[in-house]
Amino acid sequence: MIAQMKVRGLMFDPYNNTFIVILRDEENADMLPIWVGKPEANSINFALEDVTTPRPMTHDLMKAVLDAVDAKVISVVISDLKENTYYAKVHLTYEDSEYSIDARPSDAIALALRTKAPIFANEEVIRKQASDELDQWLENLKPEDFGKSEI
């Protein structure tokens, strides 16, 4: 089973000096935090804020290439979690065929936001990451806990 997720926020984690993309399901019942680097956070933030850069960034280039060959991103799936590393697949169609491409979740999310493709997570991934400690930590966060971040 898979659950449709939405990007609900992007935060800076000062403890790990990295960023966290917060995915939540439609009912806000399940949460999936994915730690990403600064360049990936920038790309995701630009897509969320609908910022156009003077020159295409990598994910803009990926979208432009797909558009140029008339390929369409069907969906992105956060497919696995192994040893604290998330895995994702970008599902796309080209001509009469479907393809499933391995991707880092941050790249897949950035591309999904640009192509307006839905984002899903395998329920097993959500179960694997779920822990009372993590949920408690995330639920108790306040914006000031992260400070100001310049993405």
C-alpha contacts under 8 A as a table, 3 or more apart, distances in Angstrom:
res1	aa1	res2	aa2	distance
1	M	122	N	6.08
1	M	123	E	5.84
2	I	120	F	6.19
2	I	121	A	5.47
2	I	122	N	4.32
2	I	123	E	5.30
3	A	25	D	6.55
3	A	120	F	5.39
3	A	121	A	5.42
3	A	122	N	6.38
3	A	123	E	6.33
4	Q	25	D	5.71
4	Q	26	E	6.77
4	Q	118	P	7.08
4	Q	119	I	5.86
4	Q	120	F	4.28
4	Q	121	A	6.52
5	M	23	L	5.74
5	M	24	R	5.16
5	M	25	D	4.29
5	M	26	E	6.38
5	M	118	P	7.62
5	M	119	I	5.41
5	M	120	F	5.27
5	M	121	A	6.76
6	K	23	L	5.37
6	K	24	R	5.50
6	K	25	D	6.19
6	K	26	E	7.09
6	K	118	P	7.96
6	K	119	I	6.61
7	V	10	L	7.96
7	V	21	V	6.97
7	V	22	I	5.88
7	V	23	L	4.63
7	V	24	R	6.64
8	R	21	V	7.75
8	R	22	I	5.49
8	R	23	L	5.62
8	R	24	R	6.29
9	G	21	V	6.00
9	G	22	I	5.14
9	G	23	L	7.39
10	L	19	F	6.91
10	L	20	I	5.65
10	L	21	V	4.64
10	L	22	I	6.13
10	L	41	A	7.42
10	L	45	N	7.35
11	M	19	F	5.55
11	M	20	I	5.18
11	M	21	V	6.65
11	M	22	I	7.91
11	M	146	F	6.97
12	F	17	N	7.26
12	F	18	T	5.99
12	F	19	F	4.38
12	F	20	I	6.19
12	F	146	F	5.62
12	F	147	G	7.74
12	F	149	S	6.48
13	D	16	N	5.72
13	D	17	N	5.66
13	D	18	T	5.39
13	D	19	F	5.54
13	D	20	I	6.71
13	D	146	F	6.01
14	P	17	N	4.71
14	P	18	T	6.86
14	P	146	F	6.20
18	T	35	W	6.68
18	T	36	V	6.34
18	T	37	G	5.74
18	T	38	K	6.73
19	F	35	W	5.56
19	F	36	V	5.25
19	F	37	G	6.09
19	F	38	K	6.61
19	F	41	A	6.47
20	I	33	P	6.07
20	I	34	I	5.36
20	I	35	W	4.36
20	I	36	V	5.93
20	I	41	A	7.99
21	V	33	P	5.69
21	V	34	I	5.15
21	V	35	W	6.35
21	V	36	V	7.10
21	V	41	A	7.71
22	I	31	M	6.88
22	I	32	L	5.92
22	I	33	P	4.60
22	I	34	I	6.50
23	L	31	M	5.65
23	L	32	L	4.95
23	L	33	P	6.15
23	L	34	I	7.82
24	R	27	E	7.87
24	R	28	N	5.43
24	R	29	A	7.21
24	R	30	D	5.61
24	R	31	M	4.43
24	R	32	L	6.21
25	D	28	N	5.11
25	D	29	A	6.35
25	D	30	D	5.57
25	D	31	M	6.71
26	E	29	A	7.71
27	E	30	D	7.75
28	N	31	M	7.05
30	D	126	I	7.25
31	M	126	I	7.38
32	L	126	I	6.31
32	L	129	Q	7.36
34	I	86	Y	7.58
34	I	105	P	7.90
34	I	106	S	7.97
36	V	40	E	6.26
36	V	41	A	6.35
36	V	106	S	6.34
37	G	40	E	5.45
37	G	41	A	6.11
38	K	41	A	4.93
38	K	42	N	6.04
38	K	151	I	6.86
39	P	42	N	5.05
39	P	43	S	6.32
40	E	43	S	5.08
40	E	44	I	6.18
40	E	106	S	5.97
40	E	107	D	6.88
40	E	110	A	7.54
41	A	44	I	5.10
41	A	45	N	5.92
41	A	106	S	7.74
41	A	151	I	6.92
42	N	45	N	5.07
42	N	46	F	6.05
42	N	151	I	5.46
43	S	46	F	5.17
43	S	47	A	6.35
43	S	57	M	7.64
43	S	59	H	7.29
43	S	110	A	6.20
44	I	47	A	5.17
44	I	48	L	6.17
44	I	106	S	7.70
44	I	109	I	7.15
44	I	110	A	4.89
44	I	113	L	7.49
45	N	48	L	4.98
45	N	49	E	6.02
45	N	151	I	7.66
46	F	49	E	5.13
46	F	50	D	5.72
46	F	51	V	4.84
46	F	52	T	7.32
47	A	50	D	4.88
47	A	51	V	6.31
47	A	110	A	6.86
47	A	113	L	5.97
47	A	114	R	6.05
48	L	51	V	7.87
48	L	113	L	7.12
53	T	56	P	6.29
53	T	57	M	7.39
56	P	59	H	7.79
56	P	60	D	5.28
56	P	61	L	5.83
57	M	60	D	5.14
57	M	61	L	6.15
58	T	61	L	5.02
58	T	62	M	6.23
59	H	62	M	4.90
59	H	63	K	6.23
59	H	107	D	7.25
59	H	110	A	6.50
59	H	111	L	5.77
59	H	114	R	7.86
60	D	63	K	5.11
60	D	64	A	6.11
60	D	111	L	7.76
60	D	114	R	7.42
61	L	64	A	4.95
61	L	65	V	6.12
62	M	65	V	5.24
62	M	66	L	6.28
62	M	111	L	7.50
63	K	66	L	5.11
63	K	67	D	6.05
63	K	111	L	6.86
63	K	114	R	7.15
63	K	115	T	6.96
64	A	67	D	5.01
64	A	68	A	5.98
65	V	68	A	5.03
65	V	69	V	6.44
66	L	69	V	5.46
66	L	70	D	6.01
66	L	71	A	4.90
66	L	72	K	6.66
67	D	70	D	4.86
67	D	71	A	5.96
67	D	72	K	7.27
68	A	71	A	7.71
69	V	94	Y	7.92
70	D	94	Y	6.79
70	D	95	E	7.75
71	A	92	L	6.80
71	A	93	T	5.59
71	A	94	Y	4.51
71	A	95	E	7.20
72	K	92	L	5.37
72	K	93	T	5.28
72	K	94	Y	6.66
73	V	76	V	7.84
73	V	90	V	7.06
73	V	91	H	5.95
73	V	92	L	4.22
73	V	93	T	6.55
73	V	112	A	7.39
73	V	115	T	6.77
73	V	117	A	6.20
74	I	90	V	7.80
74	I	91	H	5.43
74	I	92	L	4.98
74	I	93	T	6.84
74	I	117	A	5.96
74	I	118	P	7.43
75	S	90	V	6.18
75	S	91	H	5.26
75	S	92	L	7.02
75	S	112	A	7.05
75	S	117	A	5.14
75	S	118	P	5.08
75	S	119	I	5.95
75	S	120	F	7.40
76	V	88	A	7.04
76	V	89	K	5.76
76	V	90	V	4.62
76	V	91	H	6.02
76	V	108	A	6.16
76	V	109	I	7.09
76	V	112	A	6.46
76	V	117	A	7.04
76	V	118	P	6.40
76	V	119	I	4.83
76	V	120	F	6.06
77	V	88	A	5.47
77	V	89	K	5.27
77	V	90	V	6.59
77	V	91	H	7.85
77	V	119	I	5.90
77	V	120	F	4.60
77	V	121	A	5.28
77	V	122	N	7.10
78	I	86	Y	7.07
78	I	87	Y	5.91
78	I	88	A	4.27
78	I	89	K	6.57
78	I	105	P	6.38
78	I	119	I	7.74
78	I	120	F	6.17
78	I	121	A	4.49
78	I	122	N	6.31
78	I	125	V	7.52
79	S	86	Y	7.57
79	S	87	Y	5.58
79	S	88	A	4.99
79	S	89	K	6.56
79	S	121	A	6.17
79	S	122	N	5.52
79	S	125	V	6.85
80	D	86	Y	5.72
80	D	87	Y	5.02
80	D	88	A	6.89
80	D	122	N	7.25
80	D	124	E	7.71
80	D	125	V	5.55
81	L	84	N	6.25
81	L	85	T	5.45
81	L	86	Y	4.44
81	L	87	Y	6.19
81	L	125	V	5.75
81	L	128	K	7.12
81	L	129	Q	7.72
82	K	85	T	5.26
82	K	86	Y	6.55
86	Y	104	R	7.38
86	Y	105	P	6.59
87	Y	102	D	7.60
87	Y	103	A	6.77
87	Y	104	R	5.86
87	Y	105	P	5.96
88	A	102	D	6.04
88	A	103	A	5.21
88	A	104	R	5.74
88	A	105	P	5.02
88	A	108	A	6.79
89	K	100	S	5.99
89	K	101	I	5.30
89	K	102	D	4.72
89	K	103	A	5.57
89	K	105	P	7.87
89	K	108	A	7.17
90	V	100	S	5.63
90	V	101	I	5.05
90	V	102	D	6.53
90	V	103	A	6.70
90	V	108	A	6.18
91	H	98	E	7.10
91	H	99	Y	5.69
91	H	100	S	4.56
91	H	101	I	6.41
92	L	98	E	5.69
92	L	99	Y	5.31
92	L	100	S	6.55
93	T	96	D	7.05
93	T	97	S	5.64
93	T	98	E	4.42
93	T	99	Y	6.14
94	Y	97	S	5.48
94	Y	98	E	6.42
94	Y	99	Y	7.71
103	A	107	D	6.48
103	A	108	A	6.00
104	R	107	D	5.36
104	R	108	A	6.19
105	P	108	A	4.94
105	P	109	I	5.92
106	S	109	I	5.18
106	S	110	A	6.13
107	D	110	A	5.11
107	D	111	L	6.14
108	A	111	L	5.17
108	A	112	A	6.02
109	I	112	A	4.96
109	I	113	L	6.13
109	I	119	I	7.19
110	A	113	L	5.33
110	A	114	R	6.47
111	L	114	R	5.15
111	L	115	T	6.18
112	A	115	T	5.17
112	A	116	K	5.64
112	A	117	A	4.73
112	A	118	P	6.63
112	A	119	I	6.85
113	L	116	K	5.14
113	L	117	A	6.58
114	R	117	A	7.83
121	A	125	V	6.73
121	A	126	I	7.08
122	N	125	V	5.33
122	N	126	I	6.74
123	E	126	I	5.01
123	E	127	R	6.19
124	E	127	R	4.94
124	E	128	K	6.01
125	V	128	K	5.04
125	V	129	Q	6.31
126	I	129	Q	5.43
126	I	130	A	6.06
127	R	130	A	5.09
130	A	134	L	7.04
130	A	135	D	6.99
131	S	134	L	5.36
131	S	135	D	6.15
132	D	135	D	5.18
132	D	136	Q	5.87
133	E	136	Q	5.14
133	E	137	W	6.08
134	L	137	W	5.06
134	L	138	L	6.15
135	D	138	L	5.19
135	D	139	E	5.91
136	Q	139	E	5.18
136	Q	140	N	6.10
137	W	140	N	5.44
137	W	141	L	6.44
138	L	141	L	5.34
141	L	145	D	6.32
142	K	145	D	5.33
142	K	146	F	7.49
143	P	146	F	5.73
143	P	147	G	6.78
144	E	147	G	4.93
144	E	148	K	7.70
146	F	149	S	7.75
